[in-house]
Amino acid sequence: MRLKSTVDPTRFAAPAAVIIRAMQKYGLILADNGSDWFVTGAPDPRWDDELMHDEFARITGDDFEVVE
């Protein structure tokens, strides 16, 4: 999956914008674990988990495209 270029990273907090740009450039692997859409990653005390959760909650499945 790849985040569509129509999602404007500048409308997100700076830490989330970095990841959003990477999702647009490199894409991501989608796993169906039976839950709603969410982003997972390695825990890191330098990230504000609540901020990241709130920012990524603004992205929906319609914001992605399938790439082969």
N, C-alpha and C positions, 0 to 999 in steps of 0.2 A: 504494500500500500504506500501511497505517497500523499502528503498533504498538498492540496491544490494551491496553485500560485495565487488564487483569489483571496486567500487568507492573508491578511496584512499583519506581519509580525510586529510592526511598530505600534499596534493597538494593544499590545500585551506588555506586562512588566518585563524588564530587561532579562532576568534569568530565564523566563519562559520563552522569550523571543529567540534566544540562542538555540533552544531545542526545536522550536517551530521552524526556524530556518533550516536546521539539519533535516527535519522531517520532509521539508520541501525539496531539498537537494538530494538526499540519500534515500529517503523513504524509511520504512520501518517494517518489522515483521509483525503480522497480526496473528494472535492466538485466540481461539474460541474457548474460553474457560467457563462459559455459561453466565458471565457477569456482564453488566453494562460496560460501555467503553471506558477504559481508564489506561493511564500510562504507568508502567512500572519501571523501576530502575534500582540500582544499588543505593542503599541508604548512605547519606552523607550529611554530617552535621552542618556543612556550609550552606545547604539548601533550606529554605523556609518551606516546609512541607505543606502548610496551610495555604500559602500564597500559590504554590505550584498547583495544588489541587483546585483551587478556585479558578486559576487561569486556564487550566486544561479542561475544566468543566464547560468552558465557553465554546469548545470545539466539538462538533457533532460528526456523526458518520458521513453526512452529506458533504463534509469538508474534505473528504479523501477520495482518491481515484485509484483504481486497480492498474498496476503496471505489470507487464510480463517480461 
